[in-house]
Amino acid sequence: MSGTVEIPPRSGAAFVLETGQTLIVTDPGGQQVADLLAYAKDDVREVVSNGRTFDYEETIALTTGNTLWSNRSNRMLTIVEDSVGRHDFLLTPCSEATFKHFYPTKPVHRGCFGNLAAALEPFGVEPDAIPTAFNVFMNVPVDGASGRLRVDPPTSKPGDHLALRAEMDLVIGLTACSAYDSNGGSFGPIEYRIEG
């Protein structure tokens, strides 16, 4: 695949990423989060796992050189380039319930969860099979003493990117996040391209 694809604000996409190909996710405008999911193409019951990843990588601060692992303890994606260095793998994709809970005065949106569910449905992924996403560019500081976390605006600047190499044939779900706090109160597009 060649060329750059734009995911419009507050929407999502799904596509195949083959072994050895590299996915480059770019924040064209700055301060925009992208929720990323990965499923094994041959069996979508195998899915990226934050728990396995934290266990095997021994960190929650994932960046260049780290691998995202599946629920079956297989390598799925390796981060090969990272111009930001801050991403989140703790918080679940925003959803209608998220908006009702955190933004009771704002219009309810289906959020990244709904966008991922719609995009991944043609690949046989059901909503209940959507786990915690790898939240590219999301800024979630964790207090080391109390364990309290907060959601701050992303530190990504226009043109910042993350590149991930596929370690197996994958189905990828990717969004331009819909939650107010995650994106500093505004919404922009996300761009991606596939190399290799």
C-alpha positions as CSV (number, residue, x, y, z in Angstrom):
1,M,0.0,0.0,0.0
2,S,1.3,3.4,-0.8
3,G,0.1,6.9,0.1
4,T,-1.3,8.4,3.3
5,V,-4.8,7.8,4.5
6,E,-6.7,10.3,6.6
7,I,-9.0,9.2,9.4
8,P,-11.4,12.1,9.9
9,P,-11.9,13.5,13.4
10,R,-13.9,11.3,15.8
11,S,-14.0,8.3,13.4
12,G,-12.2,5.0,12.8
13,A,-10.9,2.6,10.2
14,A,-9.8,-1.0,10.0
15,F,-7.3,-2.7,7.6
16,V,-4.9,-5.6,7.1
17,L,-1.2,-5.2,8.0
18,E,1.0,-8.0,6.8
19,T,4.0,-9.5,8.5
20,G,7.1,-7.3,8.0
21,Q,5.1,-4.2,7.0
22,T,5.4,-1.0,9.0
23,L,2.4,1.1,10.0
24,I,3.2,4.8,10.5
25,V,0.6,6.7,12.5
26,T,0.9,10.5,12.3
27,D,-0.7,13.3,14.2
28,P,-1.0,16.0,11.5
29,G,-2.3,18.8,13.7
30,G,-0.8,18.0,17.1
31,Q,-2.5,16.9,20.4
32,Q,-4.7,14.2,18.8
33,V,-4.9,10.6,20.2
34,A,-5.3,7.5,18.0
35,D,-6.7,4.3,19.6
36,L,-5.0,1.3,18.0
37,L,-6.1,-2.4,18.2
38,A,-4.4,-5.4,16.6
39,Y,-5.9,-8.9,15.9
40,A,-4.4,-11.9,14.4
41,K,-5.7,-12.0,10.8
42,D,-6.1,-15.8,10.9
43,D,-8.0,-15.9,14.2
44,V,-9.4,-12.6,15.6
45,R,-9.7,-14.2,19.0
46,E,-6.0,-13.5,19.3
47,V,-5.8,-9.8,20.2
48,V,-3.3,-7.3,21.6
49,S,-3.1,-7.4,25.4
50,N,-2.0,-4.6,27.7
51,G,-1.5,-7.1,30.5
52,R,0.8,-9.4,28.5
53,T,2.6,-6.4,27.1
54,F,3.3,-4.9,30.6
55,D,4.4,-8.3,31.9
56,Y,6.9,-9.1,29.1
57,E,8.1,-5.6,28.5
58,E,8.3,-4.8,32.3
59,T,7.2,-1.2,31.7
60,I,4.0,0.8,31.1
61,A,6.1,3.5,29.3
62,L,6.2,1.8,25.8
63,T,8.4,3.4,23.1
64,T,11.0,2.5,20.5
65,G,12.2,-1.1,20.9
66,N,9.2,-2.3,22.8
67,T,6.8,-5.0,21.6
68,L,3.0,-5.2,21.8
69,W,2.1,-8.7,22.8
70,S,-1.1,-10.8,22.2
71,N,-3.3,-12.5,24.7
72,R,-1.6,-15.7,23.5
73,S,1.8,-14.4,24.4
74,N,2.8,-13.8,20.7
75,R,4.6,-10.8,19.4
76,M,2.2,-8.6,17.4
77,L,3.8,-5.2,16.8
78,T,7.3,-3.8,17.5
79,I,7.7,0.0,17.9
80,V,10.5,0.9,15.5
81,E,10.3,4.7,15.6
82,D,8.6,7.1,18.1
83,S,8.9,10.9,17.9
84,V,6.7,11.5,21.0
85,G,7.6,8.9,23.6
86,R,4.4,9.1,25.5
87,H,1.5,6.8,24.9
88,D,-1.1,5.0,27.1
89,F,-2.1,1.4,27.4
90,L,-4.1,1.6,30.6
91,L,-7.4,3.2,29.6
92,T,-10.2,1.6,27.6
93,P,-11.6,3.1,24.4
94,C,-14.1,5.9,25.1
95,S,-17.7,4.9,24.5
96,E,-21.2,6.2,25.0
97,A,-20.9,5.2,28.6
98,T,-17.7,7.2,28.9
99,F,-19.4,10.3,27.7
100,K,-22.4,9.9,30.0
101,H,-19.9,9.4,33.0
102,F,-17.3,12.0,32.3
103,Y,-19.1,14.6,30.1
104,P,-22.7,14.7,31.3
105,T,-23.3,18.2,29.8
106,K,-21.9,17.2,26.4
107,P,-23.6,15.4,23.5
108,V,-23.2,11.6,23.8
109,H,-20.9,10.2,21.1
110,R,-20.3,6.5,20.3
111,G,-16.6,7.2,20.8
112,C,-13.6,5.1,19.9
113,F,-15.3,2.0,21.1
114,G,-18.3,2.5,18.7
115,N,-16.0,3.5,15.9
116,L,-13.8,0.5,16.3
117,A,-16.7,-1.9,16.6
118,A,-18.2,-0.6,13.3
119,A,-14.8,-0.6,11.5
120,L,-13.9,-4.1,12.7
121,E,-17.2,-5.8,12.2
122,P,-16.4,-6.8,8.6
123,F,-13.4,-8.7,9.9
124,G,-15.5,-10.8,12.3
125,V,-14.7,-8.8,15.5
126,E,-17.7,-8.4,17.9
127,P,-18.0,-5.5,20.3
128,D,-17.3,-7.7,23.3
129,A,-14.0,-8.7,21.7
130,I,-12.7,-5.1,21.9
131,P,-10.0,-4.8,24.7
132,T,-8.0,-1.9,26.0
133,A,-6.5,-0.2,23.1
134,F,-2.9,1.1,22.7
135,N,-3.7,4.8,22.9
136,V,-1.1,6.4,20.6
137,F,0.0,9.9,21.7
138,M,-2.3,9.8,24.8
139,N,-0.8,11.4,27.9
140,V,-1.8,9.6,31.1
141,P,0.6,10.5,34.0
142,V,0.5,8.0,36.9
143,D,1.5,9.1,40.4
144,G,4.1,6.6,41.5
145,A,3.2,6.9,45.2
146,S,-0.6,6.9,45.1
147,G,-1.3,5.2,41.8
148,R,-3.7,8.0,40.9
149,L,-3.8,8.8,37.2
150,R,-5.0,11.7,35.2
151,V,-5.6,12.5,31.5
152,D,-3.6,15.5,30.2
153,P,-3.4,16.9,26.7
154,P,-1.1,15.0,24.4
155,T,2.4,16.2,24.0
156,S,2.4,15.4,20.3
157,K,3.1,18.2,17.9
158,P,2.1,18.5,14.2
159,G,3.8,15.8,12.2
160,D,4.8,13.6,15.2
161,H,4.5,9.9,14.4
162,L,4.8,6.4,15.7
163,A,6.0,3.5,13.5
164,L,5.2,-0.1,14.3
165,R,6.4,-3.3,12.5
166,A,4.0,-6.2,12.1
167,E,5.4,-9.5,13.6
168,M,2.4,-11.5,12.2
169,D,-0.4,-10.9,9.7
170,L,-2.8,-8.5,11.5
171,V,-6.1,-6.8,11.3
172,I,-5.6,-3.2,12.7
173,G,-8.3,-1.0,14.1
174,L,-7.4,2.7,14.3
175,T,-9.3,5.8,15.4
176,A,-9.0,9.6,15.7
177,C,-10.1,9.7,19.3
178,S,-13.4,11.3,20.3
179,A,-12.9,12.2,24.0
180,Y,-12.6,15.8,25.1
181,D,-9.9,15.4,27.8
182,S,-7.8,13.0,25.8
183,N,-7.3,15.5,23.0
184,G,-7.0,18.8,24.9
185,G,-10.6,19.7,24.3
186,S,-10.6,19.6,20.4
187,F,-10.6,17.0,17.7
188,G,-8.4,16.5,14.7
189,P,-7.7,13.8,12.1
190,I,-5.1,11.0,12.3
191,E,-3.1,9.9,9.3
192,Y,-1.6,6.5,8.6
193,R,0.4,4.8,5.9
194,I,1.8,1.3,5.4
195,E,5.3,0.7,4.1
196,G,6.9,-2.5,3.0
